[in-house]
Amino acid sequence: MHAENSYGLGAGEVRRRQIILKAILVGLVAGLLGSVFRLSVEAVEQLRIHVVENFIGWISLPVALTLGGVGGGLAVWLVRRFAPHAAGSGIPNLQAVLARKAEPEWKRLLPVKFFSGVLGIGGGLALGREGPTVQMGAASGFMVSEWFKVKAGEGERRALMSAGAGAGLAAAFNAPLSGLIFVLEELHGSFTPVMFVAAFLASVTADVVSRFLVGESPVFHFIGLTAPGVASLPWAAVLGLAMGGFGVIFNRGLLATIGLRERLLQWPAFAVGATAGLFVGFVGWTVPGLAGSGGELVQLALSGSIAVGLMPLFLLARFSLTMVSYSSGAAGGIFAPLLVLGALGGLWFGVGVEHVMGTASMSPQVFCVLGMGALFTAIVRAPLTGIILMIELTGTYGFMLPLLVSCLAAYGVAEAMGNTPIYVALRQRSMNTVIKAQEKADAKKAARLEAAESKKSAESED
Protein backbone atom coordinates (compact mmCIF):
# COMPACT_ATOMS: atom_id res chain seq x y z
CA MET A 1 0.00 0.00 0.00
CA HIS A 2 1.57 3.26 -1.14
CA ALA A 3 1.51 6.45 0.99
CA GLU A 4 0.46 8.38 -2.12
CA ASN A 5 -2.95 8.40 -3.78
CA SER A 6 -3.63 7.77 -7.46
CA TYR A 7 -2.59 11.30 -8.34
CA GLY A 8 0.85 10.88 -6.81
CA LEU A 9 0.15 13.27 -3.95
CA GLY A 10 1.41 12.70 -0.42
CA ALA A 11 -0.95 12.95 2.56
CA GLY A 12 0.34 16.42 3.42
CA GLU A 13 -0.28 17.68 -0.12
CA VAL A 14 -3.81 16.25 -0.05
CA ARG A 15 -4.54 18.15 3.18
CA ARG A 16 -3.18 21.35 1.67
CA ARG A 17 -5.42 20.98 -1.37
CA GLN A 18 -8.45 20.20 0.76
CA ILE A 19 -8.00 23.37 2.78
CA ILE A 20 -7.47 25.81 -0.12
CA LEU A 21 -11.09 26.72 -0.83
CA LYS A 22 -11.96 26.79 2.86
CA ALA A 23 -9.04 29.13 3.61
CA ILE A 24 -10.08 31.48 0.79
CA LEU A 25 -13.64 31.51 2.15
CA VAL A 26 -12.29 32.27 5.64
CA GLY A 27 -10.31 35.16 4.16
CA LEU A 28 -13.41 36.52 2.42
CA VAL A 29 -15.50 36.39 5.59
CA ALA A 30 -12.76 37.73 7.87
CA GLY A 31 -11.83 40.43 5.37
CA LEU A 32 -15.42 41.57 5.05
CA LEU A 33 -15.96 41.57 8.82
CA GLY A 34 -12.66 43.33 9.47
CA SER A 35 -13.29 45.98 6.83
CA VAL A 36 -16.82 46.74 8.01
CA PHE A 37 -15.57 46.88 11.58
CA ARG A 38 -12.73 49.22 10.59
CA LEU A 39 -15.08 51.54 8.69
CA SER A 40 -17.62 51.48 11.54
CA VAL A 41 -15.03 52.39 14.18
CA GLU A 42 -13.69 55.23 12.05
CA ALA A 43 -17.20 56.54 11.35
CA VAL A 44 -18.23 56.50 15.02
CA GLU A 45 -14.93 58.12 16.06
CA GLN A 46 -15.39 60.91 13.55
CA LEU A 47 -19.01 61.34 14.62
CA ARG A 48 -17.96 61.67 18.27
CA ILE A 49 -15.31 64.26 17.44
CA HIS A 50 -17.73 66.17 15.20
CA VAL A 51 -20.48 66.25 17.84
CA VAL A 52 -18.12 67.46 20.58
CA GLU A 53 -16.58 70.14 18.36
CA ASN A 54 -20.02 71.47 17.41
CA PHE A 55 -20.57 72.65 21.00
CA ILE A 56 -18.80 75.80 22.13
CA GLY A 57 -16.76 76.21 25.30
CA TRP A 58 -17.65 74.37 28.47
CA ILE A 59 -20.90 73.08 27.00
CA SER A 60 -18.85 70.55 25.04
CA LEU A 61 -17.46 68.99 28.23
CA PRO A 62 -20.67 67.26 29.39
CA VAL A 63 -21.22 66.12 25.81
CA ALA A 64 -17.76 64.53 25.68
CA LEU A 65 -18.26 62.93 29.10
CA THR A 66 -21.68 61.57 28.13
CA LEU A 67 -20.44 60.06 24.88
CA GLY A 68 -17.43 58.51 26.58
CA GLY A 69 -19.43 57.22 29.56
CA VAL A 70 -22.24 55.70 27.51
CA GLY A 71 -19.90 54.20 24.93
CA GLY A 72 -17.59 52.69 27.55
CA GLY A 73 -20.45 51.49 29.73
CA LEU A 74 -22.29 49.72 26.92
CA ALA A 75 -19.05 48.22 25.58
CA VAL A 76 -18.19 46.56 28.90
CA TRP A 77 -21.79 45.58 29.65
CA LEU A 78 -22.14 43.75 26.32
CA VAL A 79 -18.98 41.74 26.96
CA ARG A 80 -19.76 40.74 30.55
CA ARG A 81 -23.42 40.03 29.86
CA PHE A 82 -23.17 37.97 26.67
CA ALA A 83 -19.56 36.90 25.91
CA PRO A 84 -16.90 37.32 28.63
CA HIS A 85 -14.31 35.69 26.37
CA ALA A 86 -14.64 38.72 24.04
CA ALA A 87 -12.98 41.04 26.57
CA GLY A 88 -9.81 42.88 25.63
CA SER A 89 -7.95 41.97 22.47
CA GLY A 90 -9.14 38.36 22.52
CA ILE A 91 -5.74 37.08 21.39
CA PRO A 92 -4.97 35.39 24.75
CA ASN A 93 -8.33 33.59 24.53
CA LEU A 94 -7.54 32.56 20.97
CA GLN A 95 -4.17 31.17 22.05
CA ALA A 96 -5.92 29.18 24.77
CA VAL A 97 -8.39 27.80 22.21
CA LEU A 98 -5.60 26.79 19.83
CA ALA A 99 -3.79 25.13 22.75
CA ARG A 100 -7.03 23.22 23.49
CA LYS A 101 -7.36 24.83 26.92
CA ALA A 102 -10.59 26.64 26.01
CA GLU A 103 -13.54 25.85 23.77
CA PRO A 104 -14.06 27.82 20.52
CA GLU A 105 -17.31 29.70 19.98
CA TRP A 106 -18.53 32.15 17.35
CA LYS A 107 -22.28 32.73 17.54
CA ARG A 108 -22.14 35.09 20.53
CA LEU A 109 -18.56 36.22 20.04
CA LEU A 110 -18.94 37.82 16.62
CA PRO A 111 -21.78 40.27 17.37
CA VAL A 112 -20.53 41.09 20.89
CA LYS A 113 -16.95 41.69 19.75
CA PHE A 114 -18.12 43.83 16.84
CA PHE A 115 -20.52 46.11 18.68
CA SER A 116 -18.48 46.33 21.90
CA GLY A 117 -15.46 47.38 19.86
CA VAL A 118 -17.37 49.96 17.85
CA LEU A 119 -19.00 51.46 20.95
CA GLY A 120 -15.86 51.44 23.08
CA ILE A 121 -13.27 52.63 20.57
CA GLY A 122 -15.75 54.92 18.87
CA GLY A 123 -16.67 56.33 22.27
CA GLY A 124 -13.04 57.26 22.91
CA LEU A 125 -11.44 54.30 24.69
CA ALA A 126 -7.73 54.08 23.79
CA LEU A 127 -7.94 50.64 22.20
CA GLY A 128 -7.12 49.21 18.78
CA ARG A 129 -9.20 47.55 16.10
CA GLU A 130 -6.70 44.76 15.37
CA GLY A 131 -7.50 42.68 18.48
CA PRO A 132 -11.20 42.44 17.63
CA THR A 133 -10.50 41.71 13.95
CA VAL A 134 -8.02 38.97 14.87
CA GLN A 135 -10.46 37.27 17.26
CA MET A 136 -13.40 37.75 14.89
CA GLY A 137 -11.29 36.35 12.07
CA ALA A 138 -10.48 33.27 14.12
CA ALA A 139 -14.16 32.90 14.99
CA SER A 140 -14.91 33.11 11.25
CA GLY A 141 -12.47 30.26 10.70
CA PHE A 142 -14.32 28.14 13.26
CA MET A 143 -17.64 29.10 11.69
CA VAL A 144 -16.46 27.98 8.24
CA SER A 145 -15.13 24.74 9.72
CA GLU A 146 -18.61 24.05 11.10
CA TRP A 147 -20.16 24.81 7.72
CA PHE A 148 -17.93 22.13 6.17
CA LYS A 149 -18.38 19.81 9.18
CA VAL A 150 -14.63 19.66 9.83
CA LYS A 151 -13.91 17.19 12.61
CA ALA A 152 -12.16 18.32 15.77
CA GLY A 153 -8.78 16.88 16.60
CA GLU A 154 -7.45 16.52 13.05
CA GLY A 155 -5.74 19.93 12.92
CA GLU A 156 -7.74 21.38 10.03
CA ARG A 157 -10.12 23.26 12.31
CA ARG A 158 -7.20 24.84 14.19
CA ALA A 159 -5.58 25.72 10.87
CA LEU A 160 -8.73 27.51 9.70
CA MET A 161 -9.05 29.43 12.96
CA SER A 162 -5.39 30.45 12.75
CA ALA A 163 -5.85 31.46 9.13
CA GLY A 164 -8.82 33.58 10.13
CA ALA A 165 -6.74 35.29 12.80
CA GLY A 166 -4.07 36.18 10.25
CA ALA A 167 -6.77 37.39 7.86
CA GLY A 168 -8.17 39.61 10.60
CA LEU A 169 -4.80 41.28 11.15
CA ALA A 170 -4.33 41.67 7.39
CA ALA A 171 -7.72 43.38 7.09
CA ALA A 172 -7.06 45.67 10.05
CA PHE A 173 -3.82 47.10 8.67
CA ASN A 174 -3.69 46.19 4.94
CA ALA A 175 -0.83 43.91 5.97
CA PRO A 176 -1.09 40.36 4.50
CA LEU A 177 2.51 39.35 5.23
CA SER A 178 2.14 40.50 8.84
CA GLY A 179 -0.99 38.35 9.15
CA LEU A 180 0.92 35.32 7.90
CA ILE A 181 3.98 35.91 10.10
CA PHE A 182 1.77 36.61 13.13
CA VAL A 183 0.14 33.20 12.78
CA LEU A 184 3.44 31.36 12.43
CA GLU A 185 5.46 33.34 14.99
CA GLU A 186 3.01 34.38 17.69
CA LEU A 187 0.09 31.96 17.57
CA HIS A 188 2.02 28.74 16.91
CA GLY A 189 5.75 29.41 17.07
CA SER A 190 6.24 26.74 14.42
CA PHE A 191 5.86 26.14 10.70
CA THR A 192 3.78 23.47 9.01
CA PRO A 193 2.91 23.41 5.29
CA VAL A 194 -0.85 23.19 5.90
CA MET A 195 -0.78 26.10 8.37
CA PHE A 196 1.32 28.18 5.99
CA VAL A 197 -0.97 27.58 3.01
CA ALA A 198 -4.13 28.32 4.98
CA ALA A 199 -2.79 31.48 6.65
CA PHE A 200 -1.22 32.75 3.44
CA LEU A 201 -4.37 32.32 1.33
CA ALA A 202 -6.68 33.74 3.98
CA SER A 203 -4.45 36.77 4.70
CA VAL A 204 -4.05 37.66 1.02
CA THR A 205 -7.77 37.22 0.37
CA ALA A 206 -8.69 39.38 3.35
CA ASP A 207 -6.23 42.05 2.22
CA VAL A 208 -7.79 42.14 -1.24
CA VAL A 209 -11.25 42.55 0.31
CA SER A 210 -9.97 45.28 2.65
CA ARG A 211 -8.26 47.19 -0.15
CA PHE A 212 -11.40 47.01 -2.24
CA LEU A 213 -13.67 48.27 0.55
CA VAL A 214 -11.38 50.58 2.56
CA GLY A 215 -8.64 51.69 0.16
CA GLU A 216 -5.20 50.66 -1.04
CA SER A 217 -3.00 53.26 0.67
CA PRO A 218 -0.79 52.23 3.61
CA VAL A 219 -2.33 52.99 7.00
CA PHE A 220 0.43 55.56 7.69
CA HIS A 221 2.41 57.53 5.14
CA PHE A 222 5.45 59.76 4.95
CA ILE A 223 5.83 62.90 2.90
CA GLY A 224 9.27 63.61 1.42
CA LEU A 225 11.16 61.42 3.90
CA THR A 226 14.18 59.35 2.87
CA ALA A 227 15.01 56.01 4.44
CA PRO A 228 17.84 56.05 7.03
CA GLY A 229 21.29 54.75 6.09
CA VAL A 230 23.96 52.81 7.95
CA ALA A 231 24.78 55.88 10.05
CA SER A 232 21.42 55.46 11.81
CA LEU A 233 22.20 51.96 13.14
CA PRO A 234 23.88 53.00 16.43
CA TRP A 235 20.96 55.29 17.22
CA ALA A 236 18.52 52.57 16.21
CA ALA A 237 20.20 50.25 18.73
CA VAL A 238 20.00 52.86 21.50
CA LEU A 239 16.32 53.48 20.75
CA GLY A 240 15.72 49.71 20.78
CA LEU A 241 17.30 49.42 24.22
CA ALA A 242 15.10 52.25 25.54
CA MET A 243 11.95 50.78 24.00
CA GLY A 244 12.83 47.38 25.46
CA GLY A 245 12.72 48.88 28.93
CA PHE A 246 9.56 50.83 28.13
CA GLY A 247 7.92 47.64 26.89
CA VAL A 248 8.62 45.91 30.19
CA ILE A 249 7.07 48.90 32.03
CA PHE A 250 4.03 48.71 29.74
CA ASN A 251 3.47 44.99 30.35
CA ARG A 252 3.86 45.20 34.11
CA GLY A 253 1.79 48.38 34.27
CA LEU A 254 -1.06 46.82 32.30
CA LEU A 255 -1.20 43.71 34.50
CA ALA A 256 -1.00 45.84 37.65
CA THR A 257 -3.80 48.13 36.44
CA ILE A 258 -6.07 45.18 35.66
CA GLY A 259 -5.43 43.73 39.12
CA LEU A 260 -6.01 47.09 40.79
CA ARG A 261 -9.26 47.64 38.93
CA GLU A 262 -10.54 44.17 39.88
CA ARG A 263 -9.74 44.75 43.56
CA LEU A 264 -11.05 48.31 43.88
CA LEU A 265 -13.87 48.54 41.34
CA GLN A 266 -16.04 45.48 41.90
CA TRP A 267 -18.97 47.29 40.34
CA PRO A 268 -21.58 46.35 37.75
CA ALA A 269 -20.23 46.14 34.21
CA PHE A 270 -21.82 49.35 32.96
CA ALA A 271 -20.43 51.35 35.89
CA VAL A 272 -16.88 50.09 35.28
CA GLY A 273 -17.03 50.91 31.57
CA ALA A 274 -18.69 54.27 32.16
CA THR A 275 -15.98 55.26 34.67
CA ALA A 276 -13.27 54.50 32.11
CA GLY A 277 -15.28 56.33 29.45
CA LEU A 278 -15.66 59.43 31.62
CA PHE A 279 -11.91 59.58 32.23
CA VAL A 280 -11.13 59.10 28.55
CA GLY A 281 -13.83 61.59 27.56
CA PHE A 282 -12.37 64.26 29.81
CA VAL A 283 -8.82 63.76 28.49
CA GLY A 284 -10.09 63.73 24.92
CA TRP A 285 -12.00 66.94 25.52
CA THR A 286 -8.92 68.58 27.05
CA VAL A 287 -6.63 67.59 24.16
CA PRO A 288 -8.60 66.56 21.06
CA GLY A 289 -7.02 63.59 19.30
CA LEU A 290 -5.64 61.90 22.42
CA ALA A 291 -8.68 59.66 22.85
CA GLY A 292 -9.71 56.80 20.59
CA SER A 293 -7.50 54.47 18.59
CA GLY A 294 -4.86 57.16 18.04
CA GLY A 295 -4.25 56.71 14.32
CA GLU A 296 -4.30 60.46 13.66
CA LEU A 297 -1.83 61.00 16.51
CA VAL A 298 0.61 58.57 14.88
CA GLN A 299 0.22 60.41 11.59
CA LEU A 300 0.97 63.72 13.32
CA ALA A 301 4.12 62.19 14.79
CA LEU A 302 5.19 60.83 11.40
CA SER A 303 4.76 64.28 9.88
CA GLY A 304 6.66 65.94 12.75
CA SER A 305 3.67 68.13 13.63
CA ILE A 306 3.82 67.67 17.42
CA ALA A 307 5.56 70.32 19.51
CA VAL A 308 8.60 69.03 21.41
CA GLY A 309 7.29 70.26 24.75
CA LEU A 310 4.04 68.31 24.35
CA MET A 311 5.63 64.92 23.59
CA PRO A 312 6.23 63.85 27.23
CA LEU A 313 2.69 64.95 28.13
CA PHE A 314 1.20 63.08 25.21
CA LEU A 315 3.21 59.96 26.10
CA LEU A 316 2.04 60.01 29.70
CA ALA A 317 -1.55 60.73 28.72
CA ARG A 318 -1.74 57.96 26.14
CA PHE A 319 -0.06 55.50 28.50
CA SER A 320 -2.64 56.28 31.19
CA LEU A 321 -5.54 56.11 28.74
CA THR A 322 -4.39 52.73 27.47
CA MET A 323 -4.07 51.30 30.98
CA VAL A 324 -7.54 52.52 32.00
CA SER A 325 -9.21 51.55 28.72
CA TYR A 326 -7.84 48.00 28.49
CA SER A 327 -8.38 47.21 32.17
CA SER A 328 -12.08 48.10 31.82
CA GLY A 329 -12.70 44.84 29.94
CA ALA A 330 -14.16 46.33 26.77
CA ALA A 331 -13.38 44.70 23.43
CA GLY A 332 -10.27 46.26 21.93
CA GLY A 333 -6.64 45.51 21.21
CA ILE A 334 -3.29 46.90 22.29
CA PHE A 335 -1.54 46.95 18.88
CA ALA A 336 -2.77 50.43 17.99
CA PRO A 337 -2.19 51.95 21.46
CA LEU A 338 1.37 50.64 21.61
CA LEU A 339 2.03 51.94 18.10
CA VAL A 340 0.99 55.40 19.28
CA LEU A 341 3.35 55.17 22.25
CA GLY A 342 6.16 53.89 20.04
CA ALA A 343 5.69 56.68 17.52
CA LEU A 344 5.61 59.39 20.19
CA GLY A 345 8.61 57.94 22.02
CA GLY A 346 10.51 57.53 18.75
CA LEU A 347 9.82 61.09 17.69
CA TRP A 348 10.94 62.43 21.06
CA PHE A 349 14.13 60.37 20.79
CA GLY A 350 14.67 61.57 17.23
CA VAL A 351 14.41 65.20 18.25
CA GLY A 352 17.06 64.51 20.90
CA VAL A 353 19.34 62.87 18.31
CA GLU A 354 18.92 65.83 16.00
CA HIS A 355 19.82 68.19 18.84
CA VAL A 356 22.90 66.18 19.80
CA MET A 357 24.15 65.64 16.26
CA GLY A 358 23.31 69.14 15.12
CA THR A 359 22.43 67.86 11.68
CA ALA A 360 19.34 67.22 9.62
CA SER A 361 20.81 64.12 7.94
CA MET A 362 18.40 61.95 9.93
CA SER A 363 14.90 63.31 10.29
CA PRO A 364 13.35 62.77 13.75
CA GLN A 365 10.31 61.21 12.08
CA VAL A 366 12.48 58.28 10.98
CA PHE A 367 12.63 57.15 14.59
CA CYS A 368 8.83 56.98 14.81
CA VAL A 369 8.86 53.83 12.70
CA LEU A 370 11.79 52.35 14.61
CA GLY A 371 10.09 53.17 17.92
CA MET A 372 6.85 51.49 16.89
CA GLY A 373 8.60 48.32 15.76
CA ALA A 374 10.87 48.15 18.81
CA LEU A 375 8.05 48.72 21.33
CA PHE A 376 5.85 46.14 19.60
CA THR A 377 8.70 43.63 19.78
CA ALA A 378 9.37 44.31 23.46
CA ILE A 379 5.70 44.00 24.45
CA VAL A 380 4.51 41.13 22.23
CA ARG A 381 7.93 39.46 21.78
CA ALA A 382 7.35 38.82 18.08
CA PRO A 383 10.21 40.61 16.28
CA LEU A 384 9.51 39.31 12.77
CA THR A 385 5.87 40.36 12.98
CA GLY A 386 6.92 43.78 14.29
CA ILE A 387 9.42 44.36 11.49
CA ILE A 388 7.11 43.26 8.67
CA LEU A 389 4.15 45.13 10.18
CA MET A 390 6.05 48.42 10.28
CA ILE A 391 7.11 48.04 6.66
CA GLU A 392 3.57 47.26 5.51
CA LEU A 393 2.01 50.01 7.64
CA THR A 394 4.26 52.68 6.16
CA GLY A 395 5.21 51.22 2.78
CA THR A 396 8.86 52.09 3.49
CA TYR A 397 10.96 49.02 2.72
CA GLY A 398 14.19 51.01 3.13
CA PHE A 399 13.68 50.85 6.91
CA MET A 400 14.43 47.12 7.03
CA LEU A 401 18.02 47.27 8.37
CA PRO A 402 17.51 49.84 11.17
CA LEU A 403 14.26 48.09 12.10
CA LEU A 404 16.14 44.82 12.49
CA VAL A 405 18.64 46.51 14.80
CA SER A 406 16.10 48.36 16.96
CA CYS A 407 13.71 45.40 17.24
CA LEU A 408 16.41 42.92 18.16
CA ALA A 409 17.84 45.32 20.75
CA ALA A 410 14.38 45.72 22.29
CA TYR A 411 13.88 41.96 22.23
CA GLY A 412 17.18 41.42 24.03
CA VAL A 413 16.32 43.89 26.80
CA ALA A 414 12.88 42.38 27.40
CA GLU A 415 14.34 38.87 27.49
CA ALA A 416 17.19 39.91 29.79
CA MET A 417 14.72 41.46 32.23
CA GLY A 418 12.75 38.22 32.33
CA ASN A 419 9.53 39.86 31.28
CA THR A 420 6.71 37.62 30.07
CA PRO A 421 5.22 38.52 26.64
CA ILE A 422 1.97 40.37 27.17
CA TYR A 423 -0.38 37.85 25.54
CA VAL A 424 1.19 34.97 27.44
CA ALA A 425 0.91 36.92 30.70
CA LEU A 426 -2.73 37.82 30.03
CA ARG A 427 -3.56 34.21 29.16
CA GLN A 428 -1.89 32.92 32.33
CA ARG A 429 -3.69 35.53 34.38
CA SER A 430 -7.04 34.58 32.87
CA MET A 431 -6.44 30.88 33.53
CA ASN A 432 -5.44 31.60 37.12
CA THR A 433 -8.63 33.62 37.58
CA VAL A 434 -10.71 30.73 36.26
CA ILE A 435 -8.88 28.25 38.54
CA LYS A 436 -9.40 30.47 41.60
CA ALA A 437 -13.08 30.93 40.77
CA GLN A 438 -13.49 27.18 40.41
CA GLU A 439 -11.67 26.55 43.70
CA LYS A 440 -13.92 29.11 45.39
CA ALA A 441 -17.02 27.47 43.96
CA ASP A 442 -15.78 24.03 45.03
CA ALA A 443 -15.09 25.31 48.55
CA LYS A 444 -18.62 26.74 48.80
CA LYS A 445 -20.08 23.49 47.53
CA ALA A 446 -18.04 21.49 50.06
CA ALA A 447 -19.17 23.83 52.84
CA ARG A 448 -22.82 23.37 51.85
CA LEU A 449 -22.43 19.60 51.77
CA GLU A 450 -20.72 19.64 55.15
CA ALA A 451 -23.48 21.80 56.61
CA ALA A 452 -26.13 19.48 55.17
CA GLU A 453 -24.37 16.43 56.62
CA SER A 454 -24.11 18.13 60.01
CA LYS A 455 -27.78 19.01 59.94
CA LYS A 456 -28.72 15.48 58.93
CA SER A 457 -26.54 14.04 61.68
CA ALA A 458 -28.09 16.33 64.29
CA GLU A 459 -31.60 15.41 63.18
CA SER A 460 -30.78 11.68 63.39
CA GLU A 461 -29.47 12.10 66.93
CA ASP A 462 -32.67 13.84 67.95
Secondary structure, 3 states (H helix, E strand, C coil): CCCCCCCCCCHHHHHHHHHHHHHHHHHHHHHHHHHHHHHHHHHHHHHHHHHHHCCCHHHHHHHHHHHHHHHHHHHHHHHHHHCHHHCECCHHHHHHHHCCCCCCCCCCHHHHHHHHHHHHHHCCCCCECHHHHHHHHHHHHHHHHHHCCCCCCCCHHHHHHHHHHHHHHHHHHCCHHHHHHHHHHHHHCCCCHHHHHHHHHHHHHHHHHHHHHCCCCCCCCCCCCCCCCHHHHHHHHHHHHHHHHHHHHHHHHHHHHHHHHHHHCCCCHHHHHHHHHHHHHHHHHHCCCCCCCCHHHHHHHHCCCCCHHHHHHHHHHHHHHHHHHHHCCCECECHHHHHHHHHHHHHHHHHHHHHHHCCCCCCCCHHHHHHHHHHHHHHHCCHHHHHHHHHHHHCCHHHHHHHHHHHHHHHHHHHHCCCCCHHHHHHHHHHHHHHHHHHHHHHHHHHHHHHHHHHHHHHHHC
